[in-house]
Amino acid sequence: MKKQAVVIVGAGSTHTPGIIQSLLQKKNEFPLRKLVMYDIDSKRMHLVYDIMKQFIYQEYPELEVIVTTDKEKAYTDIDFVFAQIRQGGLSMRSTDEKIPLKYDVVGQETCGPGGSISYGIRSITGVVELIKDARRYSPKCWILNYSNPAAVVAEATRREFNNERILNICDMPTAILLSFTKMLGLKNWQELDPCYFGLNHFGWFTELYDKDGVDRLPELREMILEKGMAVSDKHHQDPDWNKTWKQYVEIVKDYPEFLPNSYLQYYLYSKEMAQHMDQNWTRADMVINGREKEMFAEHTKYLENPESYESPIQDFTVFGDFIVDAASSIAYNKGERFLVIVENNGAIPNLPADAMVEVPAYIRSWGPEPISRPAISTFYKGLIENQVASEKLAVDAYYEKSYEKALQAIAINKTVPSTTIAKQILDDLIEANGDFWPELH
């Protein structure tokens, strides 16, 4: 079995330890010859490396490991790029969340005017540059992109690169499947074959087949309505996520036909969600004072006694497992089935062909082969087409440097009640983003 060379871009992320753990635990399914950690923030990257290096060399003593801020060194002789960059860091995430809340509009990492449009326009430059750099030094490499907001990024990479040897993915449907698995008493999320349609952070499970071919969704729906959602991973167990799972039950009550992606709460209950958000303490603050502090505290333990420090085994690996399994399916032409973001081209027959949709696909060495879904009904079609329009307009605004298109992207977004408010939010976002955004005219 050919060994692979992988670079993790954005290696200073708190998610990197989970990816590294998955790479090491899956060495038989996806063997490595080289692992590169690359980030523009050397301090954070080396912090993560310090925490994980004992685990790396214990599990994989022969592995070549490179930790670098040099892009040529990072991308040379690479088979797979695992991209998870955050343009502007957590400080800009905080701004994305707080500006809309000034106007009683949802402030969320990947949804609404802050998360989808502001973060989306800001992310395009970084992701496009990343792909061009990777292609310069390793022309045949595959880019697996976790960078958010995935839907807007995927639309931009479609326009720039036709998504050739690029796979845009998100672990949230898989994280929800992990909860479904626990509720159904199954051993792991791969025991369910989900049927799903929608956009990233904007979709629905229509069937959930077990290995005997039985659709477990009706049974699961009743369990959710009766007992609520069970959450099995640490990453989605904090108080803020617990509120999300309570709201999840309300979505299922109001729209019982399918089981939703949890992010639909921000679109279907926009007013209520905004009313329950604190402009002075958003999710970004929770991450800074949660996962970030935990990582720094772990590094302090390392610094106190580097010789005897033992790397922690992560208790949440879906984020890492998903990207490694997808890469393995490409590398060895396994044709395994995952939920991924692809150009529609008839996968959902009554949606635009060039919409970037999230659907099941078989992942082969030449890329994803989407599974065709039935036509969707008016309610879902209307919601999705509205969101597609908002996302495409955001990408238009970036490439055309158009204030008008940026305004349209925000005004049409379901979380925003009026053009007057859209203008106020947009003007604040332009000022806050500064050089992260192109100058709009």
C-alpha positions in Angstrom: 0.0 0.0 0.0 1.5 3.3 -1.1 2.3 5.6 1.8 1.0 9.2 1.7 2.4 12.7 2.5 0.0 15.0 4.2 0.2 18.6 5.2 -2.2 20.1 7.8 -2.7 23.7 7.0 -3.8 25.7 10.0 -1.9 23.4 12.2 -2.2 25.7 15.2 -5.9 24.9 15.4 -7.4 23.3 18.5 -8.8 20.7 16.0 -5.4 19.6 14.9 -4.7 17.1 17.7 -7.9 15.3 16.7 -6.7 15.1 13.1 -3.3 13.9 14.1 -4.8 11.2 16.4 -6.9 9.9 13.6 -3.9 9.8 11.2 -2.0 7.8 13.8 -4.8 5.5 14.7 -5.6 4.8 11.0 -2.0 4.1 10.0 -3.0 0.7 8.5 -5.8 2.2 6.4 -4.0 5.4 5.5 -0.2 4.9 6.0 2.0 8.0 6.0 5.5 8.6 4.8 5.5 12.3 5.8 3.4 14.6 8.0 3.8 18.3 7.7 2.4 20.9 10.1 2.1 24.3 8.5 0.8 27.6 9.9 1.6 31.3 9.6 1.4 31.4 13.5 4.6 29.6 14.5 3.9 29.9 18.3 0.5 28.2 18.1 1.7 25.6 15.7 4.7 24.6 17.9 2.3 24.6 20.9 0.2 21.9 19.2 3.3 20.0 18.1 4.7 20.0 21.7 1.4 18.5 22.9 1.2 15.8 20.2 4.9 14.9 19.4 5.3 12.2 22.1 2.1 10.6 20.8 3.3 10.9 17.2 6.7 9.3 17.7 5.4 6.6 20.1 2.8 5.5 17.5 4.8 6.2 14.3 8.5 6.2 15.1 9.6 6.0 11.5 7.4 9.0 10.3 9.1 12.1 8.8 7.6 15.1 10.6 8.1 18.7 9.4 6.9 21.7 11.4 7.2 24.9 9.3 6.0 28.3 8.4 7.6 28.1 5.0 5.0 27.4 2.2 7.5 25.9 -0.2 8.7 23.5 2.4 5.1 22.8 3.5 3.7 22.0 0.1 6.6 20.3 -1.7 6.2 16.5 -2.3 2.6 16.4 -0.9 -0.2 14.0 -1.7 -3.0 15.5 0.5 -3.6 19.0 1.9 -5.9 19.1 4.9 -7.0 22.7 5.0 -8.6 24.2 8.1 -7.6 27.9 8.1 -9.5 30.7 9.8 -8.9 34.1 8.2 -8.7 36.8 10.9 -8.6 34.3 13.7 -11.0 34.1 16.6 -10.9 37.9 17.1 -12.6 38.4 13.7 -15.0 35.5 14.4 -16.0 37.5 17.5 -16.6 40.6 15.3 -18.7 38.6 12.8 -20.9 37.4 15.7 -21.3 40.7 17.5 -22.0 43.2 14.7 -25.3 41.6 13.6 -26.4 41.3 17.2 -26.2 45.1 17.5 -29.2 45.0 15.1 -31.0 42.0 16.7 -29.9 39.7 13.9 -28.3 36.3 14.4 -24.6 36.5 15.1 -23.1 33.1 14.4 -19.8 31.7 13.1 -21.0 30.4 9.7 -24.6 31.6 9.5 -26.3 34.9 8.7 -24.5 38.2 7.6 -21.5 37.7 9.9 -20.8 34.0 9.5 -21.9 33.4 6.0 -21.2 36.7 4.2 -18.5 38.5 6.2 -16.5 35.4 7.0 -17.2 34.0 3.6 -15.8 37.0 1.7 -12.8 37.1 4.1 -12.0 33.4 3.6 -11.9 33.4 -0.2 -8.5 35.1 -0.5 -6.9 32.7 2.0 -8.3 29.5 0.6 -7.6 30.4 -3.1 -4.0 31.4 -2.2 -3.6 28.2 -0.3 -4.7 26.1 -3.2 -2.5 28.0 -5.7 0.5 27.5 -3.4 -0.2 23.8 -3.0 -0.6 23.4 -6.8 2.7 25.3 -7.4 4.8 22.9 -5.4 2.7 19.7 -5.7 0.6 19.9 -8.9 -1.2 16.6 -8.4 -2.1 16.9 -4.7 -5.6 16.6 -3.4 -7.0 19.4 -1.3 -9.5 18.4 1.4 -11.0 21.6 2.7 -12.5 22.0 6.1 -12.2 25.8 6.1 -15.4 27.7 6.9 -17.9 28.9 5.8 -17.7 25.8 3.6 -20.6 26.6 1.3 -19.2 30.0 0.3 -15.7 28.7 0.0 -16.9 25.8 -2.2 -18.6 28.2 -4.5 -15.4 30.2 -4.8 -13.2 27.2 -5.5 -15.8 26.0 -8.1 -15.3 29.3 -9.9 -11.5 29.4 -9.6 -10.6 25.7 -10.0 -13.7 23.9 -11.1 -13.1 22.0 -7.9 -10.6 19.7 -9.7 -8.9 17.6 -7.1 -10.6 19.6 -4.4 -13.1 18.1 -1.9 -15.0 20.5 0.4 -16.3 18.7 3.5 -17.9 19.5 6.8 -18.0 17.2 9.9 -21.3 18.5 11.3 -23.6 15.9 9.6 -21.2 13.2 10.8 -21.3 14.6 14.3 -25.1 14.5 14.2 -24.8 10.9 12.9 -22.7 10.1 15.9 -25.5 11.1 18.2 -28.0 9.1 16.1 -25.7 6.1 16.4 -25.6 6.4 20.2 -29.4 6.7 20.4 -29.9 3.6 18.3 -27.4 1.5 20.2 -25.0 1.1 17.3 -21.2 1.0 17.7 -20.1 3.8 15.3 -21.5 6.3 12.9 -20.4 4.3 9.9 -23.1 1.7 10.7 -25.6 4.1 9.2 -26.0 5.0 5.5 -27.7 8.4 5.5 -29.8 9.9 2.7 -29.4 13.6 2.9 -30.0 16.8 0.8 -29.3 20.4 1.2 -26.4 22.8 1.5 -23.6 23.0 4.1 -25.2 23.7 7.5 -28.5 23.8 5.7 -29.8 20.3 5.1 -32.0 17.3 6.1 -31.7 13.6 6.7 -34.5 11.8 4.8 -33.6 8.2 5.6 -31.0 6.5 7.8 -30.4 2.9 6.7 -28.6 0.4 9.0 -26.5 -2.5 7.6 -29.7 -4.6 7.3 -31.2 -2.1 5.0 -33.8 -0.9 7.6 -34.6 2.8 7.7 -34.2 3.8 11.3 -35.3 7.4 10.9 -38.9 6.9 11.9 -37.8 5.2 15.1 -35.2 7.8 15.8 -37.7 10.7 15.2 -39.9 9.2 17.9 -37.0 8.9 20.3 -36.0 12.5 19.7 -39.5 13.7 20.3 -39.9 11.6 23.5 -36.4 11.9 25.1 -34.5 14.6 23.2 -31.1 14.4 21.6 -28.3 12.3 23.1 -24.9 13.8 22.4 -21.9 11.6 22.7 -18.8 13.7 22.0 -17.1 16.3 24.2 -16.9 18.9 21.5 -20.7 19.2 21.3 -21.6 18.9 25.0 -20.9 22.3 26.5 -23.9 24.5 27.7 -24.2 26.4 24.4 -24.5 23.2 22.4 -26.9 21.8 24.9 -29.2 24.7 24.0 -28.8 23.7 20.4 -29.9 20.2 21.0 -33.0 21.4 22.9 -33.9 23.6 20.0 -33.3 20.6 17.7 -36.2 18.9 19.3 -38.4 21.9 18.5 -37.4 21.8 14.8 -38.4 18.1 14.7 -41.7 19.0 16.3 -42.5 21.8 13.9 -41.1 20.0 10.8 -41.4 16.3 11.4 -41.0 15.0 7.8 -37.2 14.8 8.0 -34.4 15.2 10.6 -32.6 18.5 10.2 -29.0 19.7 10.4 -28.9 21.6 13.8 -27.8 24.9 12.1 -31.2 25.3 10.6 -32.3 26.7 14.0 -30.7 30.0 12.9 -32.8 30.3 9.8 -36.1 28.8 11.0 -36.1 30.6 14.3 -34.0 33.7 13.5 -35.8 36.2 15.8 -35.9 33.9 18.8 -32.2 32.8 18.4 -31.0 36.4 18.2 -33.1 37.4 21.2 -31.3 34.7 23.3 -27.8 35.7 22.2 -25.6 38.0 24.3 -23.8 40.6 22.2 -21.1 40.9 24.9 -20.5 37.1 25.2 -20.8 35.1 22.0 -19.7 31.7 20.9 -16.2 33.0 20.0 -15.7 34.1 23.6 -16.8 30.6 24.8 -14.2 29.0 22.5 -11.5 31.4 23.6 -12.3 30.7 27.2 -12.9 26.9 26.6 -11.0 25.0 24.0 -8.3 27.6 23.6 -7.6 27.8 27.4 -7.6 24.0 27.6 -5.0 23.8 24.9 -2.8 26.4 26.6 -3.2 24.6 29.9 -2.1 21.3 28.3 0.9 23.0 26.9 1.8 24.4 30.4 1.8 20.8 31.6 4.2 19.9 28.9 6.5 22.9 29.7 6.6 21.9 33.4 8.2 18.6 32.6 8.8 17.9 28.9 10.7 14.7 29.5 7.9 12.9 31.3 4.9 14.6 29.5 2.5 12.2 27.8 0.4 13.4 25.0 -3.4 13.2 25.7 -5.6 10.8 23.7 -8.4 12.9 22.3 -11.9 11.9 23.2 -13.4 13.5 20.1 -12.2 12.1 16.8 -15.1 12.5 14.3 -13.5 15.7 13.0 -10.3 13.8 12.3 -11.8 10.5 11.3 -13.9 12.0 8.6 -11.1 13.8 6.7 -8.7 10.8 7.1 -11.4 8.4 5.9 -12.2 10.6 2.9 -8.6 10.9 2.0 -8.2 7.1 2.3 -11.1 6.6 -0.1 -9.5 8.8 -2.7 -5.9 7.5 -2.2 -6.9 3.8 -2.6 -10.0 4.2 -4.8 -12.3 2.6 -2.1 -15.5 4.2 -3.3 -16.7 4.7 0.2 -19.9 6.8 0.8 -19.8 10.1 2.6 -21.8 13.3 2.8 -19.8 15.9 0.9 -20.2 19.3 -0.8 -20.4 19.0 -4.6 -21.6 20.9 -7.7 -25.3 19.9 -8.0 -25.5 18.9 -11.7 -28.7 17.1 -11.2 -28.0 15.4 -7.8 -31.1 17.3 -6.6 -32.9 17.6 -9.9 -35.0 20.7 -9.2 -32.2 22.9 -7.9 -29.8 24.9 -10.1 -27.0 22.8 -11.7 -24.3 25.1 -10.4 -25.4 25.1 -6.7 -22.9 23.7 -4.3 -25.0 21.1 -2.5 -24.3 18.7 0.3 -25.4 15.1 -0.6 -24.1 11.5 -0.3 -21.4 10.6 -2.8 -19.1 7.7 -3.4 -15.5 8.9 -3.1 -13.2 7.5 -5.8 -9.6 8.2 -6.8 -11.0 10.7 -9.4 -13.2 12.4 -6.9 -16.8 12.3 -5.7 -19.6 10.6 -7.5 -22.8 12.1 -6.1 -25.9 10.0 -5.5 -29.0 11.4 -7.2 -31.8 12.5 -4.9 -35.5 12.8 -5.7 -36.9 16.2 -6.5 -37.6 18.2 -3.3 -40.9 19.8 -2.3 -41.6 23.5 -2.4 -40.8 24.3 1.3 -37.3 22.9 1.1 -36.7 24.1 -2.4 -37.6 27.7 -1.5 -35.4 27.7 1.6 -32.4 26.3 -0.3 -32.7 28.5 -3.3 -32.8 31.6 -1.0 -29.7 30.5 0.8 -27.9 29.6 -2.5 -28.7 33.1 -3.8 -27.2 34.7 -0.7 -24.0 32.6 -0.9 -23.6 33.2 -4.6 -24.1 36.9 -4.2 -21.4 37.0 -1.5 -19.0 35.4 -3.9 -20.1 37.8 -6.6 -19.4 40.7 -4.2 -15.8 39.4 -3.7 -15.0 39.0 -7.4 -16.8 42.1 -8.6 -15.7 44.2 -5.6 -19.4 45.2 -5.5 -21.1 46.9 -2.6 -24.4 46.3 -4.3 -23.9 42.6 -4.5 -22.7 42.4 -0.8 -25.9 44.3 0.2 -28.0 41.9 -1.8 -26.3 39.0 -0.2 -27.2 40.2 3.3 -30.6 41.6 2.4 -31.8 38.3 0.9 -30.5 36.2 3.8 -33.3 34.8 5.8 -31.9 36.0 9.1 -32.1 39.7 8.1 -35.5 41.5 8.4 -35.0 44.5 6.2 -32.7 46.3 3.7 -32.2 49.2 6.2 -30.7 46.8 8.7 -28.8 45.0 6.0 -27.1 48.3 5.0 -26.2 49.1 8.6 -24.7 45.6 9.1 -22.8 45.8 5.8 -21.2 49.2 6.6 -20.1 47.9 10.0 -18.7 44.8 8.5 -16.7 46.7 5.8 -15.1 48.8 8.5 -14.4 45.8 10.7 -12.9 43.7 8.0 -10.5 46.3 6.6 -7.9 44.8 4.4 -9.4 41.3 4.8 -12.0 42.3 2.2 -11.5 43.8 -1.2 -12.5 47.4 -1.5 -16.2 47.5 -2.5 -17.5 50.0 -4.9 
